[in-house]
């Protein structure tokens, strides 16, 4: 009998090593850094699964730099990421959505040639309701000379991201990443404590079958945006019965993950009271945009590619339209048409 190889016996560390072999001159720093992130994800997953059994649910009573209530799991996830990353001297800076400023890392005798930005626990307002939440991250190569990292190392466009990914903590824990050679998903086997390859070379369908948007904000949308969502709902050709299915969790990672697998579009447009959008360019939009692009999808701010935007600050906010390429391009085209929705 010939034993057939099984892709789901490959763990994330070995997969990352295989990707490293595509670059003969690689130092291994990026590989070990991705390994550190997957290790941090296992620790966070353990606490998320036990959250209802220990004193880790609920708010701390503090506000983060975004003016949002800090959840206890937010604080734990942020501390875990900070403890696990940069221990081997690969990074010069760490940036967290929970921190006002970037954190300089003493990389000692290491290379210090990378920096990592992350949202330690996206969707944390859903924690107490036991809704899926996640971690988002991106890795950049520094642009400043050797020495302490500088703010300009962080303020790069998403097109400069070296690797990006996210972790979903739900009915199972999934680690999804790209380092420029496809998008690959790994499911945590709690019995052996390993992320095993479960979704190889993910490709998002070109057209969306799902739309995800907080329709509670509809009264504050432009007429143009109201018509875009109406067309998604009833069919872009205006024929009832051919539209998308509405699915909205309210956790960006979870909504994006579902749409990535099934084909869908996530929308978080600007509103009258939030004219610059709500989602963070550095910590949320750009990392997910890279993943979408490498899975065959697209991410836009309504005017052009998210990956082309150069942030002015580490906490800059943007509108976001992300998912199936054909549908996002259609949205972008309609937003460029001043007559679209004018008759409503």
TORLO-246846 format. One record per atom (N, C-alpha, C): x, y, z; residue in one letter. Coordinates in steps of 0.1 Angstrom, whole numbers, plus 5000, padded with zeros to 4 digits. Layout:
<sites>
XYZa ...
</sites>
This chain:
<sites>
500849885000x 500050005000x 500950125000x 500550224991x 501350354991x 500550454999x 501250515009x 500750615017x 500650745010x 499350795008x 499150925001x 499451045011x 500151145006x 500351255015x 499051335017x 498951395029x 497751465033x 498051605037x 497551705029x 497851845032x 497551885046x 496451825052x 496051865065x 496951815077x 498051745073x 498951705083x 500151805084x 500051905075x 501152015076x 500752125085x 501652145095x 501352255104x 501852395098x 501452495105x 501652635100x 503152665099x 503952615109x 505352635109x 506052575097x 505752455094x 506352385082x 505852455069x 504652495069x 504152565057x 504952695054x 505152775065x 505952895064x 507352865060x 507952755064x 509252715060x 509352685045x 508252625040x 508152595026x 508152725018x 507352815023x 507352945016x 508653015016x 509453005027x 510753055028x 511652995018x 511452875015x 512352805005x 512252864991x 511152934989x 510953004976x 511853124974x 512453164985x 513453274986x 514753234991x 515653184982x 516853124987x 517753214996x 517653344994x 518453435002x 517753475015x 516653415019x 515953465031x 516753435043x 516653525053x 517353515065x 516653425076x 515353405074x 514553325084x 513853415094x 514153545094x 513553635104x 512053645102x 511553655090x 510153655087x 509453525091x 510153415088x 509553285092x 509353275107x 510453315114x 510353305129x 509353395135x 509153515128x 508253615133x 506753565131x 506453505119x 505153445117x 504953335127x 505953255130x 505753155140x 505453215154x 506053325157x 505753395170x 504353435171x 503853485159x 502453535159x 501453415161x 501753305154x 500853185155x 500953135170x 502053145176x 502153105190x 501353195199x 501453325197x 500553415205x 499153385203x 498753355190x 497353325187x 496853205195x 497753105197x 497352985205x 497053025220x 497853115225x 497653155239x 496353235240x 496153325231x 494853405231x 493653315229x 493753215220x 492653125218x 492353045231x 493353005238x 493152935251x 492353025261x 492653155262x 491953235271x 490553265266x 490353285253x 489053315247x 488153195251x 488653075249x 487852955251x 487452935266x 488252995275x 487952985289x 487353115295x 487053215287x 486753345292x 485553345301x 484553255299x 483353255307x 483653185320x 484753125322x 485053045334x 485953125343x 486653225338x 487553305347x 487153445346x 487753535354x 487353675355x 488053755343x 487653715331x 488253785319x 487153845310x 485853825313x 484853895306x 484554025311x 484054115302x 483554245306x 484654355304x 484354475307x 485254585305x 486154615317x 487254675314x 488154715325x 487854845332x 486954925325x 486655055330x 487455165324x 488455125315x 489355225309x 488855245294x 489355345288x 489155375274x 490455365266x 490455305254x 491755305246x 491855435239x 492955445230x 493155565223x 492055605213x 491255505209x 490155525200x 488955575207x 488955585221x 487855635228x 486855525231x 487255395229x 486355275231x 486655215245x 485655145250x 485755075263x 486754955261x 487754945269x 488754835268x 488154715275x 488054605268x 487554485274x 488754405280x 488454325290x 489554255297x 490354165287x 489554105278x 490254025268x 491054105258x 490654225255x 491454325247x 492854335253x 492754375266x 493954395274x 494854275274x 494254155276x 495054035276x 495654005263x 494854015252x 495353985239x 496554085235x 496354205238x 497354305235x 498654275242x 498554245255x 499754215263x 500454085258x 499653985253x 500253865248x 500953885235x 500453965226x 501153995214x 502454075216x 502354165225x 503554245228x 504654155235x 504254055243x 505253965249x 505853875239x 505053825230x 505553715221x 506353765209x 506153895205x 506753945193x 508054015195x 509053995187x 510254065188x 511254005197x 510953895203x 511853835213x 513153785207x 513153765194x 514353715187x 515053815179x 514753945181x 515454055175x 515054085161x 513854025156x 513554055142x 512854185140x 512354245150x 511554375148x 512154495156x 511954605150x 512354735156x 511254815162x 509954785157x 508854855162x 507654765162x 506754785172x 505454725173x 504354835174x 503354815166x 502154905167x 500954835169x 500154875180x 498954815183x 497854915183x 496654875179x 495454965179x 495155015193x 495554935203x 495254975217x 496255075222x 497355105215x 498355195221x 498355325213x 498555435220x 498555565213x 499755585204x 500855535207x 502055545199x 502655415196x 503555405186x 504255285184x 505255255195x 505555125196x 506455085207x 507855045201x 508855115205x 510155085201x 510654955208x 511254865200x 511754735205x 513254735204x 513954695215x 515354675215x 515654545209x 516154545197x 516454425190x 517854365192x 518654425201x 519854375205x 520754345193x 521254215193x 522054175182x 521354115170x 519954125170x 519154085159x 519154185148x 518454155137x 518454235125x 517554355127x 516454345134x 515554455136x 514954505123x 514854425113x 514554475100x 513054475097x 512154435106x 510754425104x 510054505115x 508754545112x 507854595122x 506554525120x 505854515131x 504554445131x 503454545136x 502354555129x 501154625134x 500054535136x 499154555146x 498154455148x 496954515156x 495854455153x 494654485161x 494554355170x 494854365183x 494954235191x 493654165192x 492454235192x 491254165194x 490154245187x 489954215174x 488854285166x 487554225170x 486554315171x 485154275175x 484954255189x 485854315198x 485754285212x 484454335219x 483754425212x 482454455218x 481454345218x 481754235210x 480854115210x 481354005220x 482354035227x 482953925236x 481953865245x 481153955252x 480253895263x 479053825257x 478853835243x 477753765237x 478253635230x 479553605232x 480153485227x 480153475212x 480253595205x 480353605191x 481853595187x 482053535175x 483453525170x 484153655169x 485453655174x 486253775174x 487653735167x 488553825166x 489753785159x 490953885161x 492053845156x 493353925156x 493653955142x 494154075139x 494554115125x 496054165127x 496854125117x 498254175118x 498854195104x 499854275103x 500654295091x 502054315095x 502954275086x 504454285088x 504954365076x 505754465080x 506454555070x 507954535072x 508654555061x 510154575062x 510354725065x 511354755074x 511554895077x 512254965066x 512055095065x 512655175054x 513655275060x 513755285073x 514755375079x 516055295080x 517155365081x 518455295083x 518555215096x 519555135097x 519655045108x 519755135121x 519155085131x 519055165144x 517655165149x 517355255158x 515955255163x 514955275152x 513755215153x 512755235143x 512155375143x 511655415132x 511055555132x 509555545127x 508855655129x 507455655126x 507255625111x 508155675102x 507955655088x 508055505084x 508555425093x 508555285090x 507155225091x 506355285099x 504955245100x 504055305090x 504355435086x 503455505077x 503855475062x 503755345059x 503855295045x 502555255040x 502455255027x 501255205021x 501155055022x 499855005022x 499654865023x 500354785012x 500654845001x 501354774990x 502754724994x 503254785005x 504554745010x 504554635021x 503354585024x 503254485034x 503954355029x 504754295038x 505554175034x 504654055037x 503954055048x 503053945051x 501853995060x 500753935058x 499553985066x 498653855069x 497853875079x 496953765083x 496053805094x 495253705097x 494253725108x 494053585115x 493453595127x 493053475134x 491553495138x 490753395136x 489353395140x 489253295152x 488653355163x 488453265175x 486953245175x 486453125170x 485053095169x 484852955173x 483952885166x 483652745169x 484952665168x 485852705159x 487252655159x 488152785157x 489452765160x 490352885158x 491052865145x 491052965136x 491652955123x 492753065122x 493853035117x 494953125114x 495053135098x 494853255093x 494953275078x 496053375075x 496853345066x 497953435063x 498353435048x 499053535044x 499653535031x 501053605032x 502053555025x 503353615024x 503653645010x 502553655002x 502753684988x 502653564978x 502453444984x 502353324976x 501053254979x 499953324977x 498653264980x 498153294994x 496853264997x 496353285010x 495953145015x 496453115027x 496352975033x 495752985047x 494852885050x 494252885063x 494552755071x 494752775084x 495052665092x 494152655104x 493652545107x 492652525119x 493452465130x 493152525142x 493852475154x 493252345159x 494152245160x 493752115166x 494052125181x 493052145190x 493452165204x 494052045210x 493751925204x 494351805210x 495851795209x 496451855199x 497851855197x 498551995198x 497652095199x 498152225200x 498852275187x 498352235175x 498952275163x 497952335153x 498352435146x 497552485135x 497852395123x 496852325118x 497052235106x 496352295094x 497052275082x 496552325070x 495152265066x 494152355065x 492752315062x 492252385050x 492752495046x 492252575035x 493452625027x 493852545017x 494952575009x 494652664997x 495452764995x 495352854984x 493852904982x 493352974992x 491953024992x 491853124980x 490753114973x 490353204962x 488953254964x 488753384965x 487353434967x 486653444953x 485353404953x 484653424940x 484653564935x 484653584922x 484753714916x 483453804919x 482353744919x 481153814922x 480553774936x 480053874943x 479553844957x 478153784957x 477953684966x 476653634968x 476153684982x 476953754989x 476653805003x 477053945004x 476254035010x 476654165014x 476654185029x 477654255034x 477754265049x 477854415052x 476854475058x 476854615062x 475954635073x 476354735082x 475454775093x 474354865088x 473254805085x 472154885079x 471454975090x 471854965102x 471455055112x 471955205110x 473055205102x 473555345098x 472955405086x 471955335080x 471355375067x 470855515067x 470255565078x 469755705078x 470855805076x 472055775079x 473255865078x 474055845065x 473655755057x 474355725044x 473955835034x 474855855024x 474455935013x 473355865004x 472655934996x 471655874987x 472355774978x 473555804974x 474355724965x 474555584972x 474955584985x 475255464992x 473955384994x 472855454997x 471555384999x 471255304986x 471455374975x 471155304962x 472055184959x 473355204963x 474255084961x 473854964969x 473454984982x 473054874990x 471754824985x 470854904980x 469554854975x 469754764963x 470754804954x 471054724942x 471654594946x 472554594957x 473154474961x 472054374967x 471054434973x 469954364979x 469054294969x 468754374959x 467754324949x 468354284936x 469654304934x 470254264922x 470854384915x 472054384911x 472654504905x 472054534891x 471254444885x 470454474873x 469054524876x 468754544889x 467454594894x 466354484894x 466754364891x 465754254891x 465654184905x 464454194911x 464254134924x 464453984923x 465053924933x 465253784933x 466653744929x 467453834924x 468853804920x 469853874928x 469453924939x 470354004948x 471253914957x 472053984965x 472853914975x 472053884988x 472553794995x 472053755008x 472753845019x 471953895028x 472453985039x 473053905050x 474253925053x 474953855065x 475853955072x 475553995084x 476354095091x 476554045106x 477754025110x 478053985124x 478454105132x 479154195127x 479554315134x 480954295140x 481654185136x 483054165139x 483754155125x 484654255122x 485154265109x 485854135104x 486654075113x 487453955109x 486453845106x 485353825113x 484453725111x 483653745098x 483153865096x 482453905083x 483453885071x 484653935072x 485553915061x 485953775058x 486153695069x 486453555067x 485353475060x 484153495064x 483053425057x 482953465043x 483053595040x 482953645026x 484153595018x 485253585024x 486453535017x 486153385012x 485553305020x 485353165017x 484153155007x 483053235009x 481853205001x 481653304990x 482353414990x 482153524980x 481153624986x 481653744989x 480853844995x 481553974995x 480854084999x 481454215000x 481054275014x 482054325021x 481854395033x 481954545031x 480954625036x 480954765034x 480954835047x 481854935049x 481655025060x 481955165055x 480855225049x 481055355042x 481155465053x 481555585048x 481555705056x 480055745058x 479855815069x 478455865072x 478556015075x 477356075076x 477356215079x 478156255092x 478056165102x 478756195114x 480156145115x 480456045106x 481855995105x 482356005091x 482656125086x 482956155072x 484156085067x 485156045076x 486355985071x 486355835073x 485155775077x 485055635079x 485455595093x 485255475096x 485455425110x 486655335112x 486955255102x 487955145103x 489355205102x 490255135109x 491655185109x 492455135097x 493055225090x 493855195078x 494955105081x 495755135091x 496955065094x 496754925100x 495754925110x 495554805118x 494554705112x 493654755104x 492554675099x 492454665084x 492254785078x 491954785063x 493154735055x 494354785057x 495454755048x 495854605049x 495954545062x 496254405062x 495154315055x 493854345057x 492854265051x 492854285036x 493154405032x 493254435017x 494254355011x 495454335017x 496454245011x 496054105010x 495354055020x 494853915019x 493753905008x 492854005007x 491854004997x 492553994983x 493554084981x 494154094968x 494853954964x 495553894974x 496153764971x 495253644970x 493953674973x 492953564971x 492153594959x 492553704951x 491753734939x 490653834941x 490653894953x 489653994956x 490154134955x 489454234961x 489854374960x 489354444972x 490054554976x 489654644987x 489754784982x 488754864985x 488755004981x 488255094992x 488655224991x 488055325000x 486955394994x 486555344982x 485455414975x 485955494963x 487255534964x 487855614953x 488955534946x 489555444953x 490655374947x 491155264957x 492255194953x 492655074962x 493155124976x 492755044986x 493155064999x 494655055000x 495254964992x 496654934993x 497555054988x 496955144981x 497655264975x 497655374985x 496855374996x 496855485005x 498055485014x 498655605016x 499755625025x 499155695037x 499255625049x 498655685061x 499355815066x 498555905071x 499156025076x 499456005091x 498755915097x 498955885112x 498655735114x 499155685125x 498955545127x 497555505131x 496755605134x 495355575138x 494355635128x 494855655116x 493955715105x 492855615102x 491655675100x 490455595097x 490055605082x 489455505077x 489055505062x 487655435061x 486955475050x 485855385046x 486455255040x 485655145040x 486155025035x 485154945027x 485454905015x 484654815007x 485554705003x 485354585007x 486354475005x 485654345003x 486254264994x 485654124991x 485854084977x 484754034971x 484753984957x 485054094948x 486054074939x 486654184931x 485654244922x 484854164915x 483854224906x 482854314912x 482454274924x 481454354931x 481954484937x 483254474943x 483854594948x 484154694937x 484554644926x 484854734914x 483554804910x 482454724910x 481154784907x 480754894916x 480954874929x 480654974939x 481555104937x 482755074934x 483755194932x 483255274920x 482855204909x 482355274897x 481055354900x 480155294908x 478955364911x 479255484920x 480155474929x 480555594937x 481155704930x 481755674918x 482355774910x 481355844901x 480055794901x 479055844892x 478155934901x 478256074899x 477456164907x 475956154905x 475556094894x 474156084891x 473455954897x 474355864902x 473855734907x 473155764921x 471955734922x 471155754934x 470555894936x 470855974926x 470356114927x 468856124927x 468156024921x 466756034919x 465955984931x 466655934942x 465955884953x 465355994962x 
</sites>
